[in-house]
Amino acid sequence: AGGWDRTGITQAMLAKAAEHGMRTFRVAIVGGKLYAKVVTSDKMRRRGMSRVWYWLWGLLELLERHGSEVPDVDLVMQVEDEPKIAKVVKIKVGNNKAGARMVPYTPGSEENPPPPLFSAVKSQGTLDMLWPLWTLWGEDVEGAGPKTGGFHDPPWAQLLPQLVEAARGNPWGARPNKNAFWRGAARTSGLRDALIACSGKPQYRVDAGSVQHKLKIGKAIGAVDRVDSQFLVYMDGRSFSSAMLPMIPTGALVLLPQSPWETLHSRAFRRSGHFLPFDSRPDAVCQNVTATVKAAEATPEASAAKASAAVAWASDNLKIEMQYQYMLRMLQAYAKLQKFSVKPRGGMKPIGWGDVLKNVKRKRLKSG
């Protein structure tokens, strides 16, 4: 989509990519060794510094697993919740401070090519390249602790098989929580507020509540504990939510509304069809969730089969090695587009496990 197969990727493009967003960082892999320039300002720390280090964690794991296959690359990544490379951008014209106009990036054009930037999320109006979520390896959130679940679930390499085993040990029809279950940060979305407002009301089949670690609001529920539910609701926050990924292998039926946001995993899950779509208009979200639950209950055998199919699909398609294979293919394709010799530039420093582990809360297990 970015047209780099026609223009190649230049250092000038990377310099422009590095200007997008407040959580952007530069990475190089040279001769099987990882280098990065990570800005550790107070602003970066407040805005999710651990995400950078967990992505570097993932790259170190990739090099350990597939080091001889990983090419030399120089790239830019960003860990904000929104994509950054809009298809249409505002540029300044001349020396007039007020002068600006909207112009489109032109994929494949030498005049205004889009800068190549790896992000966890994209949308129809953006050209970011997708990279697996940092939560595969972890995310440190203020106020969250080892006993709170959520962000402190095990890394995906351990969590996925735990979820699959728990799901298969809890048949869909025998699960005790038969309402549509949701927990998360309500303040990020008015739609989430609307769902919480009808929770527990007898006319609705909704069990929803706000959890905010930093403010110590609500009780967090770990991913494995959600296998007690027949139905889980996914809802975007300000943009996408990383909560979708651990929902998929729980053996619950995931209620999934339309969304403008796309992650690597949400794209694959939507294509699988192993979910229940529903209309998430704020004025009718509770009615629509309830109607979706009742419709599924009216066909229990088909619903149980759909839930089991989602677990089987997740077990095959979401395992950690599949994520590394995607990363490897992306880097191999990217490397062929580089129109420069790859070397550590602009203050990049070698990154090893000691650097990563001193900047995150998670301890590394021998199994990865």
ABEGO torsion letter per residue (X at the ends): XAGAAAAEBBAAAAAAAAABEAABBBBBBBGGBBBBBBBABAAAAAAGAAAAAAAAAAAAAAAAAAAAABBBBBBBBBABABBABBABBBBBBEABAABBBBBBBBBGBAABBBBBBBBABBBAABABBBBBBAAAAEBBBBGBBAAAEEAABBBAAAAAAAAAAAAAABBAAABABABBBBBEBAAABAAAAAAAAABGBAABBBBBBBBBAAAGBEBBBBAAAAAABABBBBBBBABBBAAAAAAAAAGBBBBBBBBABBBAAAAAAAAAGBBBBBBABAAAAAAAAAAAAAAAAABAAAAAAAAAAAAAAAAAAABAAAAAAAAAAAAAAAAAABABBBBBBGGBBBBBAAAAAAABABBBBAAX
